[in-house]
């Protein structure tokens, strides 16, 4: 299933010869650890799939950050937490449309990705062979959006929408623009990092044709500086050339980027590539991901150090999406530490104290 899903969306000329979707293919590239090998004895529901592009980046080292993100380990089979920690099922208004926040909604365009991230928070759906969104479901979502004018942002997510065929993307964009020209549409994708060759002339012409009325926004996920390859930066650049701004959403992951030096490097490189570091997400409480989560206390230490080092433009918001549909809240040290004699008392980034008048 995984190999067919990967190849089906790609136009002629794209290669999948190095794609990893089996143990034998993986062992041709790396020597499995005991924890990695054990996963194959009783694999979790999220399949193994690593794209050609990422396979070429992955190194045969146990602590390689690409390997940590995409090679499964037996700890994934320890399902102590919910498979739907954000209560998306409870907030689904059609089979594929989730309306959890008042002014924005998310449409699950497909369960497929070019590579399956082992920290995936939507593993109840991703990689389940549910398949691409059908025309009837697109129409149902459009009807709901037309009747709920309070929604002004729509996230196209999944899975990865760019695993859809060009014809399906054209149909999707056309229907959404027909029902609501004023919608701001977020294109949520990791394909620029996992399969940058997907963004060829034909695809970009489709995107350009539908980028009117409410704008498209590109939402990427780069978690480590090594993912910012020349090919990926060029793929993002094709959106920027159309006037589509790019924002990055990283996930804080143990053994991948839980280090201020790594994240500083990532954020500076993103900004240099004209990609705004937007979110640094705390890993969600989804079953099978506990081994990749960073304690919130450690995350706050990293966030405080990054604030010392980065400009406001380069600084992402350290954010947690609260369980049971509680929504996103920003995690940061509270610098308002008290009041005295008609003044607010603030702590500075380097540990000092300053006063500011109340009036």
C-alpha positions as CSV (number, residue, x, y, z in Angstrom):
1,X,0.0,0.0,0.0
2,X,2.7,2.5,1.0
3,X,4.6,2.2,-2.2
4,X,1.6,2.6,-4.4
5,X,0.3,5.5,-2.4
6,X,3.6,7.3,-2.7
7,X,4.0,6.7,-6.5
8,X,0.4,7.3,-7.5
9,X,0.5,11.0,-6.9
10,X,3.7,11.7,-8.7
11,X,3.8,12.8,-12.4
12,X,5.8,10.8,-14.9
13,X,9.5,11.2,-14.5
14,X,9.6,11.2,-10.7
15,X,11.5,8.3,-9.2
16,X,10.7,6.2,-6.2
17,X,13.5,3.6,-6.6
18,X,15.1,4.5,-3.3
19,X,11.9,4.7,-1.3
20,X,12.0,2.7,1.9
21,X,8.8,0.9,2.8
22,X,10.1,-2.5,4.0
23,X,12.6,-3.9,6.5
24,X,14.8,-5.3,3.7
25,X,14.9,-1.8,2.0
26,X,15.7,-0.2,5.3
27,X,18.5,-2.7,6.2
28,X,20.1,-1.8,2.8
29,X,20.7,1.7,4.2
30,X,21.3,1.3,7.9
31,X,22.1,-1.3,10.6
32,X,19.0,-1.6,12.7
33,X,19.2,-1.2,16.5
34,X,17.5,-3.8,18.7
35,X,14.6,-1.4,19.3
36,X,14.2,-0.7,15.6
37,X,14.3,-4.4,14.7
38,X,11.8,-5.3,17.3
39,X,9.2,-2.9,15.8
40,X,8.9,-5.3,12.8
41,X,7.9,-8.1,15.0
42,X,4.7,-6.3,15.9
43,X,4.5,-3.1,13.9
44,X,2.3,-0.2,15.0
45,X,-0.6,1.0,12.8
46,X,1.5,3.8,11.2
47,X,3.4,2.2,8.3
48,X,7.1,2.6,7.5
49,X,7.6,4.9,4.6
50,X,10.7,7.1,3.9
51,X,10.9,9.0,0.7
52,X,13.8,8.9,-1.7
53,X,14.9,12.4,-0.7
54,X,15.0,11.7,3.0
55,X,16.5,8.3,2.5
56,X,19.5,10.0,0.9
57,X,19.8,12.4,3.9
58,X,19.6,9.6,6.5
59,X,22.9,8.4,8.0
60,X,23.8,5.0,9.5
61,X,24.1,6.5,13.0
62,X,21.8,5.7,15.9
63,X,21.4,9.4,16.9
64,X,20.9,10.7,13.3
65,X,18.1,13.2,13.5
66,X,16.5,12.1,10.2
67,X,16.6,8.5,11.4
68,X,15.0,9.4,14.7
69,X,12.1,11.1,12.9
70,X,11.3,8.4,10.3
71,X,12.6,5.0,11.4
72,X,10.1,3.3,13.8
73,X,11.0,1.8,17.2
74,X,9.3,-0.8,19.3
75,X,8.3,1.9,21.8
76,X,5.6,3.0,19.3
77,X,3.7,-0.1,20.3
78,X,3.3,1.2,23.9
79,X,-0.1,2.9,23.5
80,X,-0.7,4.5,26.9
81,X,-2.2,7.7,25.5
82,X,-5.1,8.6,23.2
83,X,-4.9,8.2,19.5
84,X,-7.0,11.4,19.2
85,X,-5.5,13.7,21.9
86,X,-6.9,16.8,20.3
87,X,-10.5,15.5,20.1
88,X,-10.7,16.0,16.4
89,X,-13.3,13.2,16.0
90,X,-15.6,15.0,18.4
91,X,-15.2,18.2,16.4
92,X,-15.7,16.7,12.9
93,X,-18.7,18.2,11.1
94,X,-18.3,16.0,8.0
95,X,-16.3,12.9,7.4
96,X,-13.2,15.0,6.6
97,X,-13.9,18.5,7.9
98,X,-12.9,19.4,11.5
99,X,-14.2,22.7,13.0
100,X,-12.5,22.9,16.4
101,X,-11.8,26.7,16.5
102,X,-14.4,29.3,15.8
103,X,-12.8,31.1,12.8
104,X,-10.8,28.2,11.2
105,X,-11.3,24.7,10.1
106,X,-9.2,21.8,8.9
107,X,-9.9,19.5,5.9
108,X,-8.3,16.1,5.9
109,X,-7.5,15.8,2.2
110,X,-5.8,12.3,2.4
111,X,-4.3,9.9,4.9
112,X,-1.1,9.6,2.8
113,X,2.3,11.2,3.1
114,X,5.5,10.9,1.2
115,X,7.1,9.9,4.5
116,X,5.5,8.9,7.8
117,X,6.8,10.9,10.8
118,X,7.1,8.7,13.8
119,X,5.8,11.7,16.0
120,X,2.6,12.0,13.9
121,X,-0.2,13.2,16.1
122,X,-2.9,12.1,13.6
123,X,-1.9,8.4,13.5
124,X,-5.6,7.4,14.1
125,X,-6.0,8.5,10.5
126,X,-2.6,8.8,8.7
127,X,-1.5,5.8,6.8
128,X,-4.7,3.8,7.4
129,X,-5.4,3.4,3.6
130,X,-8.4,5.6,3.9
131,X,-7.3,7.2,0.7
132,X,-7.7,10.6,-1.0
133,X,-10.7,12.7,-0.4
134,X,-13.6,12.0,-2.8
135,X,-15.5,14.6,-4.8
136,X,-18.6,14.1,-2.8
137,X,-16.7,14.8,0.4
138,X,-15.2,17.9,-1.1
139,X,-18.7,19.1,-2.0
140,X,-19.9,18.4,1.5
141,X,-17.1,20.4,3.0
142,X,-17.7,23.3,0.6
143,X,-21.4,23.3,1.5
144,X,-20.5,23.6,5.2
145,X,-18.0,26.4,4.6
146,X,-20.5,28.3,2.5
147,X,-23.0,28.2,5.4
148,X,-20.5,29.1,8.1
149,X,-19.1,32.6,7.2
150,X,-17.4,32.9,10.5
151,X,-14.7,30.6,9.2
152,X,-12.1,32.6,7.4
153,X,-9.2,30.2,7.4
154,X,-9.1,26.7,6.1
155,X,-6.2,24.3,6.7
156,X,-5.7,21.7,4.0
157,X,-3.9,18.9,5.8
158,X,-4.1,15.1,6.2
159,X,-1.7,13.3,5.5
160,X,-0.1,15.5,2.9
161,X,-2.3,17.2,0.4
162,X,0.4,17.2,-2.2
163,X,0.2,13.4,-2.5
164,X,-3.0,14.1,-4.3
165,X,-2.9,14.0,-8.0
166,X,-2.8,17.3,-9.9
167,X,-6.3,16.7,-11.2
168,X,-7.6,16.2,-7.7
169,X,-5.8,19.3,-6.4
170,X,-7.3,21.3,-9.3
171,X,-10.8,20.1,-8.4
172,X,-10.3,20.7,-4.7
173,X,-9.0,24.3,-5.2
174,X,-11.7,25.1,-7.7
175,X,-14.5,23.9,-5.5
176,X,-13.2,25.8,-2.4
177,X,-12.7,29.0,-4.3
178,X,-16.2,28.7,-5.9
179,X,-17.9,28.4,-2.5
180,X,-15.8,31.0,-0.6
181,X,-13.5,33.3,-2.5
182,X,-12.6,35.1,0.8
183,X,-11.1,32.0,2.4
184,X,-7.5,32.2,3.5
185,X,-6.2,28.7,2.6
186,X,-3.3,27.2,4.5
187,X,-1.4,24.6,2.4
188,X,0.0,22.4,5.3
189,X,2.7,20.2,3.9
190,X,5.9,18.4,4.7
191,X,6.5,17.5,1.1
192,X,8.9,20.4,0.5
193,X,11.1,18.6,3.1
194,X,10.4,15.0,2.1
195,X,9.8,15.2,-1.7
196,X,10.8,18.6,-3.1
197,X,10.7,17.3,-6.7
198,X,6.9,17.2,-6.4
199,X,6.8,20.9,-7.0
200,X,7.3,21.0,-10.7
201,X,6.0,23.4,-13.3
202,X,2.6,21.7,-13.8
203,X,1.8,21.7,-10.1
204,X,2.9,25.3,-9.6
205,X,0.8,26.4,-12.5
206,X,-2.3,24.9,-10.8
207,X,-1.5,26.7,-7.6
208,X,-0.9,30.0,-9.3
209,X,-4.2,29.7,-11.1
210,X,-6.2,29.4,-7.9
211,X,-4.2,31.9,-5.8
212,X,-6.8,34.7,-6.0
213,X,-9.3,36.1,-3.6
214,X,-8.3,34.8,-0.2
215,X,-4.6,34.0,-0.3
216,X,-2.8,30.7,-0.1
217,X,-0.3,30.4,2.8
218,X,2.4,27.7,2.8
219,X,2.9,25.9,6.2
220,X,6.0,23.8,6.2
221,X,7.6,21.5,8.8
222,X,11.4,21.5,9.1
223,X,12.6,20.1,12.4
224,X,16.3,20.0,11.9
225,X,18.8,22.2,9.9
226,X,19.8,19.2,7.8
227,X,16.3,19.1,6.3
228,X,16.8,22.5,4.8
229,X,18.5,21.2,1.6
230,X,19.0,23.2,-1.5
231,X,16.2,21.3,-3.2
232,X,13.8,22.0,-0.4
233,X,14.7,25.7,-0.3
234,X,14.1,25.9,-4.1
235,X,10.7,24.2,-3.7
236,X,9.6,26.8,-1.1
237,X,11.1,29.5,-3.3
238,X,8.6,28.6,-6.0
239,X,5.7,29.5,-3.7
240,X,7.5,32.7,-2.6
241,X,7.9,33.7,-6.3
242,X,4.1,33.5,-6.6
243,X,3.8,35.9,-3.6
244,X,2.7,33.0,-1.2
245,X,4.4,33.5,2.2
246,X,5.9,30.6,4.0
247,X,5.7,29.8,7.7
248,X,7.4,26.9,9.5
249,X,5.9,24.7,12.3
250,X,8.6,22.6,14.0
251,X,8.0,19.9,16.6
252,X,10.2,19.7,19.6
253,X,11.6,16.2,19.6
254,X,13.8,14.3,21.9
255,X,17.1,13.4,20.3
256,X,16.3,15.5,17.2
257,X,16.2,19.2,18.1
258,X,16.0,19.4,21.9
259,X,19.0,21.7,21.9
260,X,19.2,25.5,21.7
261,X,22.2,25.4,19.3
262,X,20.3,23.2,16.8
263,X,17.1,25.3,17.0
264,X,19.0,28.5,16.7
265,X,20.7,27.2,13.6
266,X,17.4,26.0,12.2
267,X,15.5,29.3,12.9
268,X,18.3,31.5,11.4
269,X,18.5,29.4,8.3
270,X,14.7,29.4,7.9
271,X,14.6,33.2,8.2
272,X,17.4,33.5,5.7
273,X,15.4,31.3,3.3
274,X,12.4,33.7,3.8
275,X,10.5,31.1,5.8
276,X,9.1,32.6,9.1
277,X,9.7,30.4,12.1
278,X,6.1,30.3,13.3
279,X,5.5,27.5,15.9
280,X,7.7,25.2,18.0
281,X,5.2,22.6,19.1
282,X,5.4,20.5,22.2
283,X,4.9,16.9,21.0
284,X,1.3,15.9,21.4
285,X,0.1,13.3,23.9
286,X,-0.7,10.7,21.1
287,X,-0.2,7.1,21.8
288,X,3.2,5.6,20.6
289,X,5.2,8.9,20.8
290,X,6.2,9.1,24.4
291,X,9.9,8.2,23.6
292,X,10.1,11.3,21.4
293,X,8.6,13.8,23.8
294,X,10.7,16.5,25.5
295,X,9.6,17.4,29.1
296,X,7.9,20.8,29.2
297,X,10.4,22.0,31.8
298,X,13.2,21.3,29.4
299,X,11.3,22.9,26.6
300,X,10.8,26.1,28.6
301,X,14.6,26.2,29.3
302,X,15.2,26.0,25.5
303,X,12.6,28.6,24.8
304,X,14.2,31.1,27.3
305,X,17.6,30.5,25.8
306,X,16.3,31.0,22.3
307,X,14.8,34.4,23.3
308,X,18.2,35.5,24.3
309,X,19.7,34.6,21.0
310,X,17.1,35.2,18.3
311,X,15.4,38.3,16.9
312,X,11.6,38.5,17.1
313,X,11.4,37.5,13.4
314,X,13.4,34.4,14.0
315,X,11.8,33.4,17.2
316,X,9.0,30.7,17.0
317,X,6.2,30.5,19.5
318,X,6.7,27.6,21.8
319,X,3.2,26.2,21.9
320,X,1.2,23.2,23.3
321,X,-2.0,22.0,21.8
322,X,-3.9,21.0,25.0
323,X,-5.4,17.5,25.3
324,X,-9.2,16.9,24.9
325,X,-9.6,19.7,22.5
326,X,-8.3,22.4,24.9
327,X,-6.7,24.4,22.1
328,X,-3.3,25.9,21.6
329,X,-1.6,28.0,24.3
330,X,1.8,29.6,24.2
331,X,4.5,28.4,26.7
332,X,6.9,31.0,27.9
333,X,8.4,32.3,31.1
334,X,6.2,35.0,32.7
335,X,8.4,38.1,32.8
336,X,5.9,40.1,34.9
337,X,7.0,38.9,38.3
338,X,5.3,41.4,40.7
339,X,4.1,44.9,41.6
340,X,5.5,47.5,44.0
341,X,4.9,51.2,44.8
342,X,2.8,51.8,41.7
343,X,5.1,49.9,39.4
344,X,5.1,46.6,37.6
345,X,8.2,44.5,38.1
346,X,9.7,42.6,35.2
347,X,12.6,40.1,35.0
348,X,14.9,40.7,32.0
349,X,16.2,37.9,29.8
350,X,19.5,37.9,31.6
351,X,18.0,37.6,35.0
352,X,17.9,41.3,36.0
353,X,14.8,43.3,37.3
354,X,13.2,46.4,35.8
355,X,10.2,48.5,36.9
356,X,7.5,50.0,34.6
357,X,4.9,52.5,35.9
358,X,1.3,51.3,36.1
359,X,-0.1,54.5,34.6
